[in-house]
Amino acid sequence: MLEKLAEIETKFEETERELSLPETVSNKEKFLCLMKEHKKLLPIVEKYREYKSSLDELKDVQLLLEEAVDTEMKKMISEEISALKEKQNKLFNEMQILLLPRDPNDDKNVIMEIRAGAGGDEAALFASSLYRMYSMYAESKGWKTELMSSNETELGGYREISFMVMAEGAYSKLKFESGVHRVQRVPETETQGRIHTSTVTVAVLPEVEDIEIEIRPEDLLVETCKSSGAGGQHVNKTESAIRIIHKPSGLIVECQEERSQFKNRDKAMKMLRAKLYDIEKTKQDDAIASERKSQVGTGDRSQKIRTYNFPQSRVTDHRIGFTTHNFESFLNGDIDEMICALITADTAEKLKGSAENDN
């Protein structure tokens, strides 16, 4: 591993040298590419240099121990040696994590789709609760959200709702939310106090640029229609709503949130690209039979990942066995503890897989 780190440091130094050249500065495309590479390598190199510095420091302190005569002084130096070795172990583990293969989508914006599953109106109401939860989480992070498509019920729930979360690193935080979310509670319409179980499906898709997925115009059937809604001000008399059918895959996307047909089409195309990319990525992942499945799951939207139990005020993630009783705050967007636990579990599984491959 240390040989690999030395190679990375050399590459980093070459990148820095190239960035300082006048011809690089004048070439915008090359300059941006090198800056991206520099940003990616910087945390690894900083940690490696800190590790090398601690090795040098340890050598110097060990020499002092050999020369020391006073017992009290030897004790102090020994304690310092123990602290330095502990620091080195910590830095070594951190470098291992930094060297793990990084998800190329981690820095991207995400498109989230929330759909009511089993449970009728109760599922639609919980879909609304999840939309509110993720919106409040994004707001707490200073992230921007943008509604893309929604199908609202008369009770204020959502049969389905799609929205975009725009922030660097949004996908790295939200990607483990894909799957079936189960809610257990007593509906307001239930007179006998019986607990009902409903489900909501969440999909988290990375935003995809035009160059990443090719969509041929002849493969699209674009339809316009009047926007629909729960009534009143939701009804749009102009044909601004867009429905796009991708003929080869059969995928259908709709957008009616904007008054402008052009804006609705743009949003619908973003959704289509993300869905087509997700299909291709799933095919690639399935094709790699030897790849170890992560402990926190594959992001398969048929997989039950979490239960929200209202009577017991608890949220449990079944993939990692993590439970929180901070129920009300969780539904108000305070989900960082859960997300950090999922990321930690995923990293631990990757480290385990990396160690097995090395052996």
Disulfide bonds with the S-S distance in Angstrom:
none
